Amino acid sequence: MEKIIGIIPAREGSKGIVHKNLCEIDEVTLVGRAAMKAVASNLKEVYVYSDDSSILVEATKYGAIDVPRPKAVSQDTTTTEETIARFLSDHDKKNEVKAVMVIQCTSPFYQTKHINEALDKWATGKFDSVIGAFVNTRFMGNLGKGSNEFIPVWPERSRRQEMDYSNCYWTETGSIYLAKKSLWVAGKRIGRRCGAVVHYQWESVEIDEPIDVTICQAISRGVEEHQKSGGEA
């Protein structure tokens, strides 16, 4: 069995929202939600990697393994790829890890099933990376160079219900990124053979600004009411 680990990178600092990873949706912190869903998945090991002791303690309540994150990879300019490469350098001395799934706290609505679907796709051997994605059904276009002329991607319109999704653009959710170790070490999260786990658009909402927390709380209430009325999330 290949060793695949889950890592929840969660810095203390945030320019948009103070202590963002400890914000609550449905009375559960973002890092708590991430840890809870990841630990419930088929991942054998789930780590929270943070420079904040409060975040580490919070994630362990939900079963994640806490690993202190060095300040050198906890800066505003630090990339996720640099962070994971440092984790592997420090904590995979025996070179046992074959792949890493990064689970982002700031995407509160992905489900445990998405993690498991990504692992299932990986197990086929067809992919070197797997991401979460949703189909963009908006009518997109570009502005003409040096003008405000809108040039549609699809000149021929069709109703949303009749759109051919194979011809649509897909958008990364930012929620999960599974990639082989060598990609992370090389500073990449997506390889040449990338698979996708389909999310609904509401499952793909990310929290970057204070208004996003309010939006997510509203979405959560709407999903709860929908489920109570017999609908599927």
HELIX and SHEET records of a PDB file:
HELIX    1   1 LYS A   20  LEU A   22  5                                   3    
HELIX    2   2 LEU A   30  VAL A   39  1                                  10    
HELIX    3   3 SER A   53  THR A   60  1                                   8    
HELIX    4   4 LYS A   71  VAL A   73  5                                   3    
HELIX    5   5 THR A   80  HIS A   91  1                                  12    
HELIX    6   6 THR A  112  ALA A  123  1                                  12    
HELIX    7   7 ARG A  160  GLU A  162  5                                   3    
HELIX    8   8 TYR A  165  ASN A  167  5                                   3    
HELIX    9   9 LYS A  181  VAL A  185  1                                   5    
HELIX   10  10 GLN A  201  SER A  204  5                                   4    
HELIX   11  11 PRO A  210  LYS A  228  1                                  19    
SHEET    1   A 7 ILE A  65  PRO A  68  0                                        
SHEET    2   A 7 GLU A  45  SER A  50  1                                        
SHEET    3   A 7 LYS A   3  PRO A   9  1                                        
SHEET    4   A 7 VAL A  97  ILE A 103  1                                        
SHEET    5   A 7 TYR A 169  LYS A 180 -1                                        
SHEET    6   A 7 SER A 129  ASN A 136 -1                                        
SHEET    7   A 7 CYS A 194  VAL A 198  1                                        
SHEET    1   B 2 GLU A  24  ILE A  25  0                                        
SHEET    2   B 2 VAL A  28  THR A  29 -1                                        
SHEET    1   C 2 GLY A 141  LEU A 143  0                                        
SHEET    2   C 2 PHE A 150  PRO A 152 -1                                        
END                                                                             
